[in-house]
Amino acid sequence: MSDEPLVIVGAGLAGSATALLLARGGRPPPLLLERTLQTEPRLCGEFISAEAAQMLTRLGVDALALGGQPTRRLRVASGRRVIEAELPFTAIGLTRRTLDSALQQQAQAAGVRLLRGQRVSVQRVGNAVDPFVLQLPDAAEIRTPTLMLATGKTDLAPLPRRPLREPEPLVGMRLHLKLAPSQARAIEGHVEVVLTRNGYGGLQPVEGGRVNLCLLMQRDPSRPRPADLLAALRTDCSLLAERLEGAQVMPEPPETIYRVPYGHLHQASPSDPPGLWRLGDQAAVIPSFTGDGMAIALHSATLAAHTLLDGKTAGDYHRGLRADLQAQIRRAHGLYRFGRQPAGQAVMLALLQRFPLLLRFIAAMTRVPASALRM
């Protein structure tokens, strides 16, 4: 059994950024454990907001230099209606495989130890005296007083998240597409949100001439294959039908997830094990239409690193994160719930068609507040 001062499980955005900031802050470099053998695609809209781009720059990652695609306008489409407005910032589209790899390299250059292929189980949960005991696939055990969970939407037993509301029975899916040349030109510089009878999706250009299509839909056992689902979606939205005309699905397995706990925001409790820190989606899950999930992940990393380096506790961190994000997530979840209903979609589209600048207002109100950011 080996002792580690700090262990981070999950080398995605939140885990890698936290490890990097702690190593730069003068602490002994943390041990970063990742279950995959190589950096893989993740279920994500791959939309980097201005706040997220600024945080990445501070971490030494230039999203544009990595091939990221600038995004300056937003389109919302339903049926045959299309509404368009400028974003209140310039965003960037970049695949998570490229972005996560860049952050992991920065962390390793700062002295962080990254171990891959580590499907971790928790053998014992820490308390004030007894630290966490983790078991690795080779039966080796690690003991640490400080455990940071950055496992995304996957819970680590016996430390699951405790959502305040039951997740809806919806399926999330992410595909990469190669659009026909005319459609690739039409979407250049835009992110597109499409509303359908059974859910919604987003189209975001990323590097390599590809487009990310991320969907959140009602589960339909009769259409288990991505091709079946895309064929059905063509009938719901004319803009999506145009984009999919002549499109090729990239030869990589689609990322899927079931029952996403939108609106989850961890609340510090006396029952929380001391030394347990939740990062990224383990701490907060905002509805995907906002495009702010990556900014929240990076903000959680920044706040956790600063809190720990200041000698404060996990409880201090979780209370601070909740104060930073509570209003934002409440607004986003309210819009999400309203827009999930056909009547709500109709009202929203009518308002947006009459007042397109509302899109800018909604985008601004569902961002991590500038007052909370620690760059």
Buried (B, 14 or more C-beta within 10 A) or exposed (E): EEEBEBBBBBBBBBBBBBBBBBBBEEBEBBBBBBBBEEBBBBBBBBBBBBBBBBBBEEBBBEBBEBBBBBBEBBBBBBBEBBBBBBBBBBBBBBBBBBBBBBBBBBBBEBBBBBBBEBEBEBEBBBEEEEBBBBBBEEEEEBBBBBBBBBBBBEBBEEBEBEBEEEBBEBBBBBBBBBBBEEBBEBBEBBBBBBBBBBBBBBBBBBBEEBBBBBBBBEBEEEBEEBEEBBEBBBEBBBBBBBBBEEBEBBEEEBBEBEBBBBBBBBEBEEEBBBBBBBBBBBBBBBBBBBBBBBBBBBBBBBBBBBBBBEEEBBBBBBBBBBEBBEEBBEBBBEBBBEBBEEEBBEEBBEEBEEEBEBBBEBBEBBBBBEEBBEE
